[in-house]
């Protein structure tokens, strides 16, 4: 029997984004816009956390890192944000999902949900990202 | 001008936190943490749920969007003035 912590840790999260087409389309659209603006050297989403406190949030640098990944600059991308490859893969899976017909999208989401329930990968990635943020923060301070 | 820009960002942050709390309540801890990591996701989530009257998101999302737009305009004005 899973504890409450276990239930939370192994709860599917990413698969729910794949199921909801509206949310998926919005995420894909904004993601393309954000990276597109970065590629053009234009300002994109302004992180309110960083704007107010001057401290980067856990996600700050992802856009720049994905830009570097798309240019094949893998070491530079990992230095900018180590989780960029994971988010790029997640974005690509989401992109595929929103283009699929409903039955195939649901099957993809179910497969991803099974993986999430078995491995707790969403929780591992998110908690790893928070830990990475804390480590980077001490580097900035 | 830079204070106004900061104020716009502060309003955006406060409204973002309100929406983030609703995200935690509605979608659970993992999606809440995703929203905390990337406020852009919180912003997108807010707009996708704006028609859900139980969440009362409309006003907050309008304020948040207004604060973002104000911040952009003030930044552009500040950059133009510096040239």
Backbone of each chain as ProteinMPNN parsed JSONL, in Angstrom:
{"seq_chain_A": "XXXXXXXXXXXXXXXXXXXXXXXXXXXXXXXXXXXXXXXXXXXXXXXXXXXXXXXXXXXXXXXXXXXXXXXXXXXXXXXXXXXXXXXXXXXXXXXXXXXXXXXXXXXXXXXXXXXXXXXXXXXXXXXXXXXXXXXXXXXXX", "coords_chain_A": {"N_chain_A": [[0.852, -1.198, 0.0], [0.616, 2.151, -0.93], [2.162, 4.975, 0.577], [1.064, 8.33, 1.432], [3.021, 10.086, 0.517], [4.228, 8.431, -1.388], [2.106, 8.105, -3.154], [1.878, 10.698, -4.152], [4.439, 11.052, -5.243], [4.528, 9.174, -7.301], [2.53, 9.988, -9.002], [1.004, 10.502, -12.113], [1.96, 13.199, -14.168], [3.025, 14.625, -16.393], [1.746, 13.225, -18.417], [-0.861, 14.06, -18.222], [-0.742, 16.536, -19.363], [-0.42, 15.8, -21.967], [-2.851, 14.712, -22.591], [-4.745, 16.759, -22.479], [-5.672, 18.662, -24.987], [-6.032, 21.376, -25.568], [-4.519, 22.719, -23.629], [-2.062, 21.613, -24.253], [-1.652, 22.544, -26.883], [-1.507, 25.283, -26.366], [0.806, 25.361, -24.775], [2.732, 24.396, -26.57], [2.551, 26.354, -28.572], [3.307, 28.706, -27.176], [5.832, 27.908, -26.366], [7.184, 27.614, -28.836], [7.043, 30.261, -29.694], [8.495, 31.57, -27.655], [11.091, 30.408, -27.859], [11.555, 31.062, -30.504], [11.613, 33.883, -30.425], [13.896, 34.171, -28.861], [15.81, 33.088, -30.618], [15.758, 35.044, -32.548], [16.892, 37.066, -31.217], [15.294, 38.709, -29.726], [13.428, 40.093, -26.927], [11.79, 37.809, -24.729], [9.483, 36.024, -22.693], [9.32, 37.604, -19.602], [10.68, 36.812, -16.659], [8.874, 37.098, -13.747], [9.766, 36.68, -11.144], [12.558, 36.932, -11.24], [12.684, 39.532, -12.173], [11.701, 41.015, -10.047], [13.127, 40.221, -7.716], [15.705, 39.912, -8.595], [16.897, 37.503, -8.672], [17.438, 34.436, -10.311], [14.785, 32.236, -11.289], [13.934, 28.692, -10.884], [13.539, 27.871, -13.536], [14.791, 29.695, -15.134], [16.898, 30.502, -17.844], [16.439, 28.288, -19.353], [15.312, 28.722, -21.888], [17.38, 30.014, -23.299], [19.268, 27.985, -23.154], [18.033, 25.93, -24.58], [17.965, 27.14, -27.045], [20.728, 27.121, -27.576], [21.109, 24.362, -27.679], [19.635, 23.747, -29.967], [21.305, 24.868, -31.802], [23.307, 23.109, -31.795], [25.17, 23.366, -29.822], [26.027, 21.708, -27.465], [27.646, 21.354, -24.998], [27.722, 24.028, -24.115], [25.008, 24.512, -23.81], [24.345, 22.757, -21.716], [25.8, 23.892, -19.722], [24.531, 26.337, -19.478], [21.896, 25.625, -18.721], [21.303, 22.71, -17.17], [19.118, 21.047, -17.364], [17.969, 21.437, -19.779], [18.014, 19.591, -22.044], [16.169, 17.623, -21.186], [13.79, 19.068, -20.983], [13.523, 19.843, -23.612], [13.126, 17.383, -24.913], [10.71, 16.665, -23.677], [9.115, 18.728, -24.654], [9.127, 18.095, -27.377], [7.79, 15.637, -27.365], [5.325, 16.522, -26.504], [4.683, 18.148, -28.648], [4.387, 16.238, -30.657], [2.206, 14.89, -29.586], [0.071, 16.773, -29.68], [-0.426, 16.851, -32.345], [-1.443, 14.434, -33.003], [-4.265, 12.25, -33.772], [-7.186, 11.893, -31.638], [-7.501, 9.253, -30.456], [-4.985, 8.084, -30.738], [-3.478, 9.934, -29.363], [-4.446, 9.65, -26.798], [-3.619, 7.04, -26.307], [-0.844, 7.369, -26.348], [-0.592, 9.099, -24.165], [-1.448, 7.389, -22.145], [0.563, 5.467, -22.17], [2.739, 7.012, -21.389], [1.821, 7.755, -18.889], [1.814, 5.28, -17.576], [4.563, 4.821, -17.449], [5.279, 6.966, -15.807], [3.939, 6.309, -13.449], [5.22, 3.984, -12.783], [7.907, 4.742, -12.487], [8.055, 7.285, -11.325], [9.075, 9.489, -12.585], [8.477, 12.157, -13.225], [8.355, 13.454, -10.747], [10.976, 12.994, -9.871], [12.461, 14.466, -11.781], [11.449, 17.089, -11.362], [12.073, 17.545, -8.645], [14.795, 17.234, -8.772], [15.392, 19.396, -10.368], [14.713, 21.522, -8.684], [16.647, 21.166, -6.711], [18.934, 21.594, -8.217], [18.534, 24.255, -8.822], [18.877, 25.447, -6.297], [21.571, 24.872, -5.856], [22.726, 26.316, -7.97], [21.951, 28.827, -7.194], [23.524, 29.397, -4.931], [25.849, 29.677, -6.249], [25.43, 32.056, -7.553], [25.116, 33.884, -5.511]], "CA_chain_A": [[0.0, 0.0, 0.0], [1.478, 3.33, -1.033], [1.951, 6.079, 1.509], [0.655, 9.562, 0.762], [4.184, 10.56, -0.222], [4.373, 7.555, -2.544], [1.035, 8.414, -4.108], [2.221, 11.969, -4.8], [5.68, 10.891, -6.013], [4.277, 8.361, -8.488], [1.34, 10.486, -9.7], [1.29, 10.988, -13.476], [1.806, 14.642, -14.316], [3.269, 15.008, -17.784], [0.748, 12.574, -19.28], [-2.086, 14.87, -18.205], [-0.531, 17.607, -20.346], [-0.583, 15.207, -23.297], [-4.27, 14.4, -22.801], [-5.488, 17.997, -22.664], [-5.163, 19.213, -26.253], [-6.011, 22.852, -25.5], [-3.355, 23.113, -22.847], [-0.897, 21.204, -25.021], [-1.471, 23.492, -27.99], [-1.059, 26.557, -25.791], [2.2, 25.193, -24.35], [3.554, 24.292, -27.784], [2.563, 27.67, -29.209], [4.126, 29.626, -26.382], [7.205, 27.406, -26.433], [7.734, 27.985, -30.148], [7.188, 31.719, -29.677], [9.565, 31.919, -26.729], [12.375, 30.019, -28.465], [11.671, 31.849, -31.725], [12.045, 35.229, -30.037], [15.291, 34.022, -28.424], [16.626, 32.89, -31.821], [15.81, 36.325, -33.258], [17.541, 38.055, -30.355], [14.279, 39.606, -29.176], [13.049, 39.689, -25.564], [10.608, 36.959, -24.621], [8.829, 36.053, -21.386], [10.143, 38.194, -18.547], [10.401, 36.101, -15.406], [8.541, 38.082, -12.706], [10.585, 36.405, -9.963], [13.873, 37.538, -11.454], [12.5, 40.981, -12.347], [11.451, 41.638, -8.75], [14.164, 39.902, -6.72], [17.033, 39.853, -9.198], [17.397, 36.133, -8.525], [16.774, 33.597, -11.307], [13.913, 31.16, -10.82], [14.465, 27.404, -11.337], [13.441, 27.692, -14.983], [15.527, 30.728, -15.868], [18.014, 29.995, -18.639], [16.026, 27.147, -20.18], [15.116, 29.156, -23.273], [18.714, 30.233, -23.885], [19.927, 26.68, -23.261], [17.391, 25.205, -25.69], [18.49, 27.824, -28.234], [22.086, 26.59, -27.797], [20.952, 22.955, -28.099], [19.172, 23.749, -31.354], [22.465, 25.232, -32.624], [24.298, 22.045, -31.655], [26.176, 23.717, -28.804], [25.569, 20.91, -26.317], [28.292, 21.704, -23.728], [27.274, 25.367, -23.701], [23.618, 24.391, -23.365], [24.338, 22.108, -20.402], [26.336, 24.866, -18.769], [23.498, 27.353, -19.266], [20.88, 24.966, -17.892], [21.548, 21.266, -17.335], [17.874, 20.322, -17.609], [17.436, 21.815, -21.093], [17.694, 18.432, -22.903], [14.949, 16.962, -20.702], [12.638, 19.889, -21.353], [13.395, 19.803, -25.073], [12.494, 16.095, -25.228], [9.315, 16.769, -23.235], [8.439, 19.612, -25.609], [8.947, 17.36, -28.644], [6.726, 14.651, -27.129], [4.09, 17.314, -26.464], [4.433, 18.577, -30.029], [3.848, 15.064, -31.351], [0.892, 14.581, -29.007], [-0.997, 17.686, -30.125], [-0.691, 16.635, -33.766], [-2.042, 13.114, -33.175], [-5.71, 12.141, -33.542], [-7.503, 11.695, -30.224], [-7.264, 7.891, -29.964], [-3.531, 7.877, -30.639], [-2.973, 10.816, -28.313], [-4.816, 9.014, -25.521], [-2.736, 5.87, -26.133], [0.476, 7.908, -25.99], [-0.697, 9.606, -22.798], [-1.543, 6.227, -21.24], [1.896, 4.863, -22.099], [3.559, 7.915, -20.574], [1.3, 7.663, -17.515], [2.32, 4.021, -17.002], [5.975, 5.039, -17.133], [5.342, 7.876, -14.659], [3.488, 5.572, -12.255], [6.234, 2.969, -12.473], [9.228, 5.303, -12.164], [7.992, 8.573, -10.629], [10.066, 10.305, -13.276], [8.128, 13.588, -13.15], [8.766, 13.935, -9.428], [12.443, 12.997, -9.851], [12.947, 15.592, -12.581], [11.092, 18.353, -10.71], [12.845, 17.716, -7.415], [16.178, 17.455, -9.208], [15.468, 20.769, -10.867], [14.712, 22.408, -7.511], [17.962, 21.021, -6.082], [19.857, 22.255, -9.149], [18.322, 25.692, -8.634], [19.498, 25.846, -5.03], [23.025, 24.818, -6.064], [23.075, 27.463, -8.832], [21.722, 30.05, -6.417], [24.707, 29.638, -4.119], [26.886, 30.134, -7.161], [25.142, 33.436, -7.896], [25.184, 34.744, -4.335]], "C_chain_A": [[0.889, 1.249, 0.0], [1.124, 4.334, 0.055], [1.477, 7.293, 0.713], [1.803, 10.108, -0.076], [4.373, 9.739, -1.492], [3.335, 7.844, -3.605], [1.365, 9.691, -4.862], [3.403, 11.76, -5.743], [5.428, 10.172, -7.328], [2.988, 8.761, -9.211], [1.727, 10.942, -11.097], [1.031, 12.488, -13.568], [1.941, 15.039, -15.78], [2.209, 14.419, -18.714], [-0.563, 13.364, -19.307], [-1.963, 16.054, -19.161], [-0.75, 17.078, -21.759], [-2.057, 14.987, -23.62], [-5.072, 15.65, -23.159], [-4.957, 18.738, -23.888], [-5.064, 20.733, -26.216], [-4.767, 23.334, -24.777], [-2.069, 22.784, -23.609], [-0.6, 22.156, -26.161], [-0.948, 24.829, -27.486], [0.413, 26.471, -25.401], [3.135, 25.14, -25.551], [3.683, 25.657, -28.448], [3.459, 28.654, -28.484], [5.591, 29.201, -26.42], [7.888, 27.79, -27.737], [7.992, 29.488, -30.207], [8.383, 32.143, -28.827], [10.936, 31.611, -27.334], [12.619, 30.824, -29.746], [12.165, 33.262, -31.446], [13.512, 35.206, -29.614], [16.211, 33.906, -29.629], [16.787, 34.191, -32.596], [16.484, 37.418, -32.432], [16.577, 39.059, -29.749], [13.913, 39.152, -27.754], [11.79, 38.839, -25.558], [9.939, 37.152, -23.272], [9.794, 36.619, -20.337], [9.755, 37.523, -17.234], [10.097, 37.12, -14.301], [9.383, 37.911, -11.453], [11.938, 37.095, -10.087], [13.757, 39.058, -11.561], [12.347, 41.681, -10.998], [12.62, 41.438, -7.795], [15.586, 39.893, -7.287], [17.677, 38.482, -9.095], [16.692, 35.251, -9.557], [15.909, 32.525, -10.654], [14.472, 29.825, -11.332], [14.46, 27.212, -12.849], [14.223, 28.694, -15.803], [16.727, 30.126, -16.598], [17.631, 28.847, -19.551], [15.895, 27.545, -21.647], [16.459, 29.335, -23.973], [19.424, 28.897, -24.106], [19.34, 25.866, -24.416], [17.826, 25.816, -27.02], [19.875, 27.274, -28.588], [22.035, 25.137, -28.255], [20.557, 22.872, -29.576], [20.28, 24.153, -32.323], [23.583, 24.204, -32.499], [25.368, 22.31, -30.612], [25.822, 23.027, -27.488], [26.284, 21.273, -25.014], [27.848, 23.065, -23.203], [25.85, 25.31, -23.16], [23.547, 23.781, -21.964], [24.873, 23.034, -19.327], [25.293, 25.944, -18.442], [22.375, 26.813, -18.389], [20.94, 23.462, -18.162], [20.29, 20.478, -17.669], [17.263, 20.639, -18.98], [17.124, 20.601, -21.976], [16.401, 17.737, -22.486], [13.723, 17.759, -21.136], [12.444, 19.917, -22.859], [12.716, 18.507, -25.508], [11.01, 16.137, -24.853], [8.504, 17.626, -24.201], [8.16, 18.872, -26.913], [7.843, 16.309, -28.509], [5.365, 15.357, -27.123], [3.693, 17.756, -27.871], [3.833, 17.432, -30.843], [2.421, 14.8, -30.882], [-0.209, 15.482, -29.554], [-1.324, 17.507, -31.605], [-1.398, 15.299, -34.019], [-3.558, 13.175, -33.072], [-5.966, 11.67, -32.108], [-7.145, 10.294, -29.71], [-5.767, 7.624, -29.8], [-2.932, 8.728, -29.528], [-3.255, 10.208, -26.942], [-3.911, 7.809, -25.258], [-1.331, 6.309, -25.723], [0.468, 8.373, -24.533], [-0.747, 8.456, -21.792], [-0.178, 5.557, -21.075], [2.818, 5.706, -21.225], [3.125, 7.839, -19.109], [1.802, 6.387, -16.836], [3.774, 4.169, -16.601], [6.112, 5.93, -15.889], [4.954, 7.163, -13.366], [4.561, 4.58, -11.814], [7.511, 3.6, -11.932], [9.188, 6.583, -11.324], [8.882, 9.607, -11.289], [9.764, 11.8, -13.19], [8.607, 14.183, -11.836], [10.286, 13.987, -9.318], [12.994, 14.212, -10.587], [12.666, 16.917, -11.87], [11.896, 18.575, -9.433], [14.322, 17.918, -7.739], [16.39, 18.868, -9.692], [15.502, 21.773, -9.707], [16.075, 22.372, -6.814], [19.025, 21.74, -6.914], [19.764, 23.771, -8.994], [19.013, 26.194, -7.371], [21.031, 25.883, -5.187], [23.484, 26.008, -6.906], [22.962, 28.771, -8.069], [22.947, 30.38, -5.56], [25.868, 30.073, -4.992], [26.694, 31.586, -7.53], [25.365, 34.368, -6.722], [26.617, 35.093, -3.935]], "O_chain_A": [[1.793, 1.382, 0.824], [-0.042, 4.519, 0.406], [1.487, 7.286, -0.518], [1.612, 10.536, -1.214], [4.647, 10.294, -2.556], [3.629, 7.834, -4.801], [1.16, 9.769, -6.073], [3.388, 12.218, -6.885], [6.028, 10.505, -8.35], [2.419, 7.959, -9.951], [2.687, 11.697, -11.252], [0.003, 12.98, -13.101], [1.071, 15.711, -16.334], [1.822, 15.056, -19.694], [-1.287, 13.337, -20.302], [-2.963, 16.523, -19.705], [-1.207, 17.806, -22.64], [-2.465, 15.065, -24.779], [-5.953, 15.617, -24.018], [-3.904, 19.373, -23.822], [-4.128, 21.312, -26.766], [-4.06, 24.229, -25.241], [-1.116, 23.565, -23.613], [0.55, 22.534, -26.386], [-0.064, 25.433, -28.093], [1.182, 27.396, -25.663], [4.198, 25.762, -25.551], [4.775, 26.069, -28.839], [4.268, 29.349, -29.1], [6.484, 30.045, -26.497], [9.035, 28.238, -27.739], [9.026, 29.932, -30.706], [9.183, 32.98, -29.243], [11.832, 32.455, -27.32], [13.749, 31.218, -30.035], [13.034, 33.773, -32.152], [14.279, 36.104, -29.961], [17.266, 34.54, -29.674], [17.819, 34.422, -33.226], [16.63, 38.552, -32.888], [16.986, 40.134, -29.309], [14.066, 37.979, -27.414], [10.839, 39.113, -26.291], [9.834, 38.268, -22.764], [10.931, 36.166, -20.209], [8.625, 37.661, -16.766], [10.962, 37.922, -13.95], [9.685, 38.891, -10.772], [12.401, 37.755, -9.157], [14.633, 39.785, -11.092], [12.809, 42.808, -10.826], [13.055, 42.384, -7.137], [16.558, 39.869, -6.531], [18.86, 38.317, -9.394], [15.467, 35.309, -9.672], [16.255, 31.979, -9.606], [15.401, 29.828, -12.14], [15.285, 26.472, -13.384], [14.314, 28.568, -17.024], [17.477, 29.334, -16.027], [18.405, 28.466, -20.429], [16.31, 26.806, -22.54], [16.653, 28.869, -25.096], [20.097, 28.703, -25.118], [20.072, 25.193, -25.142], [18.031, 25.102, -28.002], [20.16, 26.996, -29.753], [22.816, 24.722, -29.111], [21.07, 22.044, -30.328], [20.222, 23.833, -33.51], [24.676, 24.399, -33.032], [26.353, 21.578, -30.52], [25.379, 23.664, -26.532], [25.614, 21.487, -24.004], [27.626, 23.238, -22.005], [25.523, 25.975, -22.177], [22.775, 24.241, -21.123], [24.457, 22.973, -18.17], [25.181, 26.4, -17.304], [21.955, 27.464, -17.432], [20.654, 23.013, -19.272], [20.374, 19.368, -18.195], [16.172, 20.167, -19.302], [16.066, 20.573, -22.605], [15.623, 17.309, -23.339], [12.736, 17.188, -21.6], [11.312, 20.008, -23.333], [11.836, 18.523, -26.369], [10.158, 15.695, -25.624], [7.362, 17.303, -24.528], [7.08, 19.006, -27.488], [7.053, 16.115, -29.432], [4.385, 14.848, -27.668], [2.516, 17.74, -28.232], [2.895, 17.627, -31.615], [1.536, 14.52, -31.69], [-1.304, 15.008, -29.858], [-2.372, 17.955, -32.071], [-1.895, 15.057, -35.119], [-4.098, 14.037, -32.378], [-5.079, 11.122, -31.454], [-6.549, 10.165, -28.64], [-5.346, 7.005, -28.823], [-2.002, 8.307, -28.84], [-2.413, 10.247, -26.045], [-3.486, 7.583, -24.125], [-0.708, 5.695, -24.857], [1.388, 8.083, -23.768], [-0.157, 8.542, -20.715], [0.188, 5.133, -19.978], [3.582, 5.174, -20.42], [3.959, 7.855, -18.204], [2.17, 6.408, -15.662], [4.18, 3.701, -15.537], [6.954, 5.678, -15.027], [5.563, 7.383, -12.319], [4.777, 4.369, -10.621], [8.131, 3.056, -11.018], [10.179, 6.929, -10.68], [9.39, 10.508, -10.62], [10.681, 12.617, -13.094], [9.188, 15.268, -11.804], [10.83, 14.924, -8.735], [13.882, 14.902, -10.087], [13.547, 17.773, -11.784], [12.351, 19.69, -9.175], [15.015, 18.679, -7.064], [17.439, 19.468, -9.457], [16.24, 22.757, -9.755], [16.592, 23.402, -6.384], [19.905, 22.409, -6.372], [20.772, 24.477, -9.029], [19.656, 27.244, -7.382], [21.692, 26.806, -4.712], [24.499, 26.635, -6.604], [23.753, 29.695, -8.259], [23.353, 31.54, -5.485], [26.773, 30.764, -4.524], [27.667, 32.291, -7.795], [25.761, 35.519, -6.909], [26.827, 35.814, -2.959]]}, "seq_chain_B": "XXXXXXXXXXXXXXXXXXXXXXXXXXXXXXXXXXXXXXXXXXXXXXXXXXXXXXXXXXXXXXXXXXXXXXXXXXXXXXXXXXX", "coords_chain_B": {"N_chain_B": [[11.052, 55.83, -14.114], [12.156, 53.225, -14.205], [11.329, 52.326, -11.734], [8.578, 52.128, -12.081], [8.536, 50.113, -13.96], [9.549, 48.048, -12.418], [7.516, 47.929, -10.587], [5.423, 47.044, -12.173], [6.38, 44.478, -12.678], [6.331, 43.478, -10.088], [3.601, 43.484, -9.517], [2.843, 41.636, -11.434], [4.15, 39.407, -10.39], [2.848, 39.048, -7.907], [0.168, 38.575, -8.703], [0.683, 36.339, -10.196], [1.461, 34.539, -8.226], [-0.925, 34.22, -6.851], [-2.452, 32.908, -8.808], [-0.854, 30.689, -9.041], [-1.22, 29.456, -6.558], [-3.867, 28.651, -6.824], [-3.455, 26.869, -8.852], [-1.963, 24.88, -7.549], [-3.948, 24.01, -5.796], [-5.927, 23.027, -7.477], [-4.704, 21.254, -9.318], [-2.815, 19.722, -8.019], [0.293, 18.722, -6.315], [2.591, 18.179, -7.938], [2.151, 19.403, -10.477], [1.845, 21.914, -9.512], [4.409, 22.47, -8.579], [5.704, 22.442, -11.012], [4.549, 24.744, -12.091], [5.624, 26.565, -10.3], [8.303, 26.371, -10.89], [8.329, 27.246, -13.51], [6.884, 30.059, -14.275], [5.687, 30.767, -16.546], [4.288, 28.532, -17.419], [2.333, 28.53, -15.439], [1.014, 30.873, -16.115], [0.008, 30.187, -18.649], [-1.618, 28.031, -17.91], [-3.447, 29.386, -16.332], [-4.865, 30.94, -18.228], [-5.991, 28.876, -19.77], [-7.81, 27.879, -18.013], [-9.58, 29.891, -17.52], [-12.277, 30.044, -18.007], [-13.419, 28.454, -16.151], [-15.493, 28.943, -13.711], [-15.436, 28.374, -11.007], [-12.854, 28.73, -10.206], [-12.32, 31.412, -10.347], [-10.559, 32.998, -11.984], [-10.449, 34.954, -13.926], [-10.279, 37.802, -13.451], [-7.782, 37.99, -12.145], [-6.073, 37.027, -14.145], [-6.392, 38.95, -16.122], [-5.319, 41.186, -14.803], [-2.706, 40.262, -14.42], [-1.857, 39.956, -17.079], [-2.102, 42.591, -17.957], [-0.151, 43.778, -16.322], [2.148, 42.574, -17.329], [2.155, 43.54, -19.966], [2.354, 46.279, -19.435], [4.888, 46.315, -18.231], [6.485, 45.559, -20.418], [6.042, 47.69, -22.194], [7.048, 49.853, -20.708], [9.703, 49.059, -20.456], [10.52, 49.174, -23.134], [10.2, 51.903, -23.639], [12.045, 52.926, -21.799], [14.417, 51.868, -22.866], [14.444, 53.111, -25.347], [14.713, 55.744, -24.587], [17.252, 55.745, -23.588], [18.902, 55.741, -25.768]], "CA_chain_B": [[10.562, 54.859, -15.117], [12.559, 51.872, -13.836], [10.488, 51.928, -10.604], [7.294, 51.711, -12.639], [8.774, 48.814, -14.584], [9.67, 47.103, -11.301], [6.171, 47.806, -10.002], [4.691, 46.152, -13.082], [6.86, 43.115, -12.438], [5.865, 43.069, -8.758], [2.172, 43.16, -9.662], [2.811, 40.368, -12.179], [4.563, 38.341, -9.479], [1.79, 38.822, -6.912], [-0.967, 37.91, -9.37], [1.166, 35.014, -10.574], [1.433, 33.69, -7.033], [-2.344, 33.902, -6.604], [-2.834, 31.884, -9.79], [-0.069, 29.498, -8.692], [-1.899, 28.808, -5.421], [-5.038, 27.967, -7.391], [-2.918, 25.735, -9.611], [-1.65, 23.851, -6.551], [-5.196, 23.489, -5.221], [-6.731, 22.334, -8.485], [-3.993, 20.226, -10.089], [-1.937, 18.908, -7.189], [1.62, 19.22, -5.964], [3.6, 18.107, -9.016], [1.883, 20.476, -11.447], [2.104, 23.152, -8.79], [5.861, 22.69, -8.597], [6.011, 22.828, -12.394], [4.168, 26.148, -12.198], [6.569, 27.335, -9.5], [9.559, 26.363, -11.653], [8.144, 28.031, -14.722], [5.66, 30.854, -14.139], [5.069, 30.81, -17.877], [3.289, 27.46, -17.407], [1.239, 29.008, -14.595], [0.293, 31.864, -16.921], [-0.744, 29.46, -19.682], [-2.665, 27.278, -17.209], [-4.471, 30.34, -15.92], [-5.721, 31.288, -19.357], [-6.772, 27.716, -20.229], [-8.861, 27.604, -17.014], [-10.253, 31.149, -17.198], [-13.73, 29.867, -18.103], [-13.871, 27.692, -14.986], [-15.922, 29.999, -12.768], [-15.118, 27.991, -9.628], [-11.483, 29.164, -9.9], [-12.274, 32.892, -10.303], [-9.247, 33.391, -12.5], [-10.509, 35.964, -14.984], [-9.751, 39.117, -13.017], [-6.348, 37.85, -11.88], [-5.349, 36.872, -15.412], [-6.391, 40.267, -16.787], [-4.351, 42.035, -14.09], [-1.375, 39.727, -14.72], [-1.539, 40.291, -18.469], [-1.899, 44.04, -17.98], [1.149, 44.067, -15.701], [3.177, 42.141, -18.288], [2.155, 44.497, -21.082], [2.894, 47.529, -18.89], [6.329, 46.12, -18.06], [7.117, 45.562, -21.743], [5.981, 49.061, -22.727], [7.972, 50.7, -19.939], [11.062, 48.664, -20.831], [10.786, 49.697, -24.48], [10.353, 53.36, -23.483], [13.314, 53.161, -21.101], [15.51, 51.573, -23.794], [14.429, 54.159, -26.38], [15.194, 56.986, -23.969], [18.687, 55.628, -23.317], [19.675, 55.897, -27.018]], "C_chain_B": [[10.911, 53.432, -14.709], [11.738, 51.398, -12.635], [9.138, 51.447, -11.099], [7.4, 50.332, -13.285], [8.851, 47.729, -13.518], [8.306, 46.854, -10.687], [5.305, 46.884, -10.853], [5.087, 44.704, -12.856], [6.358, 42.59, -11.087], [4.384, 42.688, -8.797], [2.021, 41.829, -10.396], [3.164, 39.204, -11.26], [3.458, 38.01, -8.476], [0.598, 38.092, -7.541], [-0.576, 36.503, -9.791], [1.122, 34.044, -9.407], [-0.002, 33.286, -6.689], [-2.793, 32.778, -7.543], [-2.107, 30.573, -9.485], [-0.712, 28.731, -7.535], [-3.121, 28.031, -5.919], [-4.609, 26.743, -8.2], [-2.595, 24.566, -8.677], [-2.929, 23.179, -6.056], [-5.946, 22.619, -6.222], [-6.018, 21.107, -9.056], [-3.049, 19.353, -9.261], [-0.518, 19.442, -7.101], [2.579, 19.251, -7.15], [3.396, 19.197, -10.057], [2.107, 21.834, -10.796], [3.59, 23.49, -8.796], [6.307, 23.069, -10.006], [5.678, 24.3, -12.606], [5.098, 27.057, -11.43], [7.899, 27.464, -10.242], [9.461, 27.282, -12.853], [6.819, 28.768, -14.642], [4.95, 30.997, -15.486], [4.011, 29.727, -17.996], [2.079, 27.89, -16.575], [0.362, 29.99, -15.373], [-0.579, 31.177, -17.971], [-1.904, 28.697, -19.04], [-3.808, 28.207, -16.819], [-5.428, 30.682, -17.057], [-6.538, 30.091, -19.859], [-7.93, 27.41, -19.268], [-9.717, 28.831, -16.71], [-11.781, 31.012, -17.256], [-14.311, 29.052, -16.952], [-14.216, 28.683, -13.875], [-15.583, 29.659, -11.318], [-13.726, 28.48, -9.219], [-11.355, 30.682, -9.808], [-10.945, 33.45, -10.81], [-9.269, 34.622, -13.404], [-9.844, 37.28, -14.587], [-8.261, 39.051, -12.819], [-5.549, 37.754, -13.172], [-5.316, 38.186, -16.182], [-5.368, 41.202, -16.135], [-2.935, 41.592, -14.44], [-0.96, 40.123, -16.138], [-1.285, 41.789, -18.607], [-0.546, 44.43, -17.413], [2.291, 43.685, -16.639], [3.297, 43.161, -19.42], [2.746, 45.836, -20.627], [4.405, 47.442, -18.742], [7.068, 46.183, -19.399], [7.171, 46.982, -22.299], [6.991, 49.956, -22.021], [9.428, 50.354, -20.263], [11.446, 49.237, -22.189], [11.02, 51.21, -24.409], [11.695, 53.685, -22.844], [14.499, 52.925, -22.04], [15.589, 52.625, -24.886], [15.021, 55.446, -25.83], [16.699, 56.949, -23.752], [19.516, 55.784, -24.568], [19.842, 57.371, -27.391]], "O_chain_B": [[10.086, 52.527, -14.839], [11.469, 50.203, -12.513], [8.608, 50.46, -10.59], [6.497, 49.502, -13.178], [8.3, 46.64, -13.679], [7.972, 45.73, -10.314], [4.555, 46.057, -10.335], [4.239, 43.811, -12.844], [6.008, 41.417, -10.956], [3.968, 41.701, -8.19], [1.187, 40.999, -10.034], [2.551, 38.139, -11.338], [3.168, 36.841, -8.225], [0.087, 37.121, -6.984], [-1.394, 35.585, -9.752], [0.788, 32.871, -9.574], [-0.258, 32.15, -6.288], [-3.435, 31.818, -7.116], [-2.666, 29.489, -9.649], [-0.742, 27.501, -7.539], [-3.374, 26.904, -5.492], [-5.3, 25.724, -8.231], [-2.912, 23.414, -8.974], [-2.995, 21.958, -5.913], [-6.529, 21.599, -5.856], [-6.63, 20.058, -9.255], [-2.541, 18.348, -9.759], [-0.168, 20.453, -7.71], [3.296, 20.232, -7.346], [4.355, 19.845, -10.476], [2.51, 22.79, -11.459], [3.979, 24.641, -8.991], [7.183, 23.917, -10.178], [6.449, 25.025, -13.236], [5.346, 28.189, -11.844], [8.537, 28.517, -10.226], [10.402, 28.009, -13.171], [5.761, 28.195, -14.904], [3.761, 31.309, -15.544], [2.957, 29.949, -18.593], [0.936, 27.644, -16.961], [-0.866, 29.943, -15.297], [-1.743, 31.531, -18.161], [-3.024, 28.71, -19.549], [-4.981, 27.863, -16.956], [-6.645, 30.711, -16.873], [-7.663, 30.271, -20.327], [-8.907, 26.767, -19.651], [-10.495, 28.822, -15.756], [-12.495, 31.786, -16.619], [-15.529, 28.965, -16.79], [-13.331, 29.193, -13.188], [-15.456, 30.558, -10.487], [-13.445, 28.629, -8.03], [-10.382, 31.185, -9.247], [-10.3, 34.264, -10.148], [-8.237, 35.257, -13.624], [-8.973, 37.796, -15.288], [-7.535, 39.941, -13.263], [-4.469, 38.334, -13.282], [-4.316, 38.5, -16.827], [-4.643, 41.919, -16.825], [-2.068, 42.419, -14.721], [0.164, 40.572, -16.359], [-0.354, 42.203, -19.299], [0.131, 45.305, -17.952], [3.289, 44.4, -16.727], [4.395, 43.586, -19.78], [3.538, 46.448, -21.343], [5.122, 48.382, -19.086], [8.138, 46.783, -19.5], [8.202, 47.425, -22.807], [7.704, 50.726, -22.664], [10.281, 51.238, -20.335], [12.561, 49.725, -22.373], [11.935, 51.73, -25.047], [12.398, 54.596, -23.281], [15.47, 53.682, -22.02], [16.684, 52.996, -25.309], [15.746, 56.153, -26.53], [17.353, 57.992, -23.732], [20.732, 55.946, -24.468], [20.463, 57.684, -28.407]]}, "name": "protein", "num_of_chains": 2, "seq": "XXXXXXXXXXXXXXXXXXXXXXXXXXXXXXXXXXXXXXXXXXXXXXXXXXXXXXXXXXXXXXXXXXXXXXXXXXXXXXXXXXXXXXXXXXXXXXXXXXXXXXXXXXXXXXXXXXXXXXXXXXXXXXXXXXXXXXXXXXXXXXXXXXXXXXXXXXXXXXXXXXXXXXXXXXXXXXXXXXXXXXXXXXXXXXXXXXXXXXXXXXXXXXXXXXXXXXXXXXXXXXXX"}
